[in-house]
Amino acid sequence: MRFDRPFEQYVQGETFKTRGRTVTEADIVHFAGVSGDFFPLHVDERYAQTTRFGERIAHGMLTLSLATGLYVLSPDYVIAFYGLDRVRFLKPVLIGDTLHLEGEVIDLKDRGEAGLVSVRQQIMCGEEVVVTAVIHMLVKKGHASDRL
């Protein structure tokens, strides 16, 4: 999804698919360090082998964070990430999995000088949905040249 245009140009029902991003061991290690989440399922190979997953898995919040990086965000139009609703972690994400997003604009709300674009997103690993959520982005109205 590209948040690179004024609010008025979004259409309810429009769909998108992003490029891919492969999850690495470095991603998991760095996320654990930044977040302070050293739960052994993510960082301890021996422990993870004893779980139902049989190996380390990516943090759920890491998966959401990686998905955020798959959006194109233009500072000319994006005011702020407004919120996240109905998050569900459906399948584990493993080291080496390549993720992409698929989604649909499900709601548009006028907020005066800006608008709220709501997107139902699915984080995909191949053809499998691993995470679902609804994101809300606050987007400027009008063209960037109109605001100079």
N, C-alpha and C positions, 0 to 999 in steps of 0.2 A: 504494500500500500504506500502510496506517495502522498505525504502531507506537504504538498508544494504548490498549493493553489488556494484561492480564497474560498471561504465557506460556501458561497453561492454556487460554486461549481461542482459540489458533491451531489450525488444522486442516490437516494435510498434504493437499495437493491443492487448497486454496482458491486462487482466482485473483483478479487485480485488473487494473485499467487506471486510469492517473492522468490528471490534467489535462495540458494542453500547455504548452510553454515555447518561445518563439522565440529562436533564437540571433542575437545582434546583433554588429556590428563592435566595439562597445564591450566586449562580453564577451571577444572574442579579444584586444583590445588590453590590457584589464585583466589577463587571465589571463597574458599574456606578461610583463607587468610584475611581477606577483606571483610567478610561477614562475621567471622568468629565462629562459624558453624563447622565444627570438626566432628560431627556425628560420624561414628565409625563406618556406617554404611557407605559414606562418600569417600573416606580417606584411608580406611584400613582394609587392605586386600584380604587378609586372613579372616577378619570378622565377616566381611561381605560374602565370602565363600560359604559361610555357614547359614546365610539367610535364604529366603525363598528366591532371591534374584540371582544368587550364585556368583556375583561379581559386584564391583563398585558401580553405583549409579550416580548420575548428576543430581545435584540439589534441585528441588522443584523451582526455587526462586532463581537459581542460575538459569534454568531453562527459560523462564519468563524473561529474564534479563537478556539472554541471547536473542530471543524473539524481538525484543525492543530494537535491537541493533539491525534487524532485517527491514525495518520501516525506513523510508526516506523522509527525513524531517528537515524542512526548510525553515530557517530562522526568520525568513521574510513573512511566513504565514503562521507558524506554530507559536502559540502563546505559552501553552503548558500542557503537560500530561495531566489530565483531570481526574482519572480514576480507573479502577479495575473492578469488575463485578463477575460473579458466577464462575470463579476459577475452579477447574476440576483437573486433577492430575490422573490421567486414565491409564498410562503405561509408563514403565521406567525408561529413562534415557541413558544410554550406555556410552562409554568412551568409544569414539569412532562413528557414532550415529550422525547422519547428516540431516539437519532440520530445515524446514522451510515453513512459511506461513501461507494459509489460504483463509480468505475471509470475505465478509460482506458488510457493506454499510447498512445498518439496520435502523438507525434513527438520526434525525437532524433536528437540533433545537436551537432556535434563535436566542441569543443572550445579549441583545442590544448591539454593541459594537463588535461582537464576535459571535461565533456559533459553536455548538458542541456537536462533534461528529462521533457517533457511537458505532463501533465495529465489532461484529462477532468474529473472533479469530479462532482458528484451529492451528495449533502447532503440530506439524506433520513430520513423521519419520518415514520416508517413502510414501506408501499409501495408507499408513496407519496414523490415526489421530492419537497424540500423546498427551496434549493439554488443550483444554478449551477455556475461553474467557471472553468477556466483553470489555473492550477498552473504550475510553472516552478521551477525546483530544479537543482542547479548546483552540479554535482556529480563527484567525483574523478575517474580517470581511473586506471586500474590495481588493483591488490590485495593489501590489507593493508600490508601483509608481505613483498611485493616488495618495500615498502617505508621505511623500517626500516634502 
